[in-house]
Amino acid sequence: MRNTDIRIRDPYIVADKETKQYFLFGTTDSDPWNGEGEGFKVYRSENLEEWVEEGYAFRPPQNFWANKNFWAPEVHKYLGKWYLIASFYAEGHHRGVQIFRSENIIGPYTAISDKPVTPAEWDCLDGTLYVENGIPCLIFSHEWTQIHDGAICAVELTEDLTAAKGDPVVLFHATDASWSVPDTGDVVQAEGENYVTDGPFLFHENGVLKMLWSSFAQEGYALGTAYSLSGSIRGPWRQNPEPTCPFGGHGMLFEDFSGRRLLALHAPNTSGMERLRLITWNSVTIPQDSDAS
């Protein structure tokens, strides 16, 4: 299978140095919006062009609390084990981010707790793991569905990642970025002005802590970059004034085995047409605010 053959949203690629293989995870259900949750497929490649489907990294066990909107899995190695972090939903529950563990990168992944680590009374999605000063933290989106102006938040986790420690803190809202506009109906089907925050991903560049995240720009679903003035996840965070990538979203960065930093995202955002896009990171123009120098 080639990149154009795989329908996938929210791609996440792990470059496994031990095996010299790339592993691709993402939202892979046939109908991730309204259909029954099937699980998350995983694909393997040696060259980022030709992929072999390895089956399901995760399938819901019997009596799993969620039954739809299986979205945006990320896979991280932490304290010698592999962890899958993903979003789920069921009627009567708020959307939440849950964490799973496996001895192997391709799974199968099993839950390490019986519920999400995000607040039970919040609509949350798109969690990513970031370890700061030895403390694991979950960075996630508090959805527009509850608060209209979506927020990116952070919460500390216990060392075993089974639960949150303390209350989440808001890092920024969608409207803190001048380029973010109310969705035009591509995804958000609701009255009023609703601003999306999706897909946070943290990375360092030139000694600066930065974050990729997605919202809607004038051109459609887009990828933006924020940066922390303090170097900590607690910020304060500043937004680049223009989208980093205006034609696709839910991006992440990884290094290939030649040392290139690549941006992975999905485009277009049209349901059924989503495909993995890989872009050399230094080919993306990133305007720098003077505060970041």
Protein Blocks (a to p, Z undefined) as FASTA:
>chain_A
ZZklpgcehiacdddfklopacddddfbfblmlmccfbjcddddfkomaccdebjfbdcd
ehiabfghiehiacddeehiacdddddddehiacdddddddfbfnbpaddfbfbdfbdfk
bccehiadddeehiacddddddfklnopacdddddddfklpacehjdddfbdfklpmkbc
cdehlmmgcedjddddehiacddeehiacdddddddfkbccddddddfklpanlpadddf
bdfblkbghiaddddfkopacddddddfbehiaccddddfklpccdddfklZZ
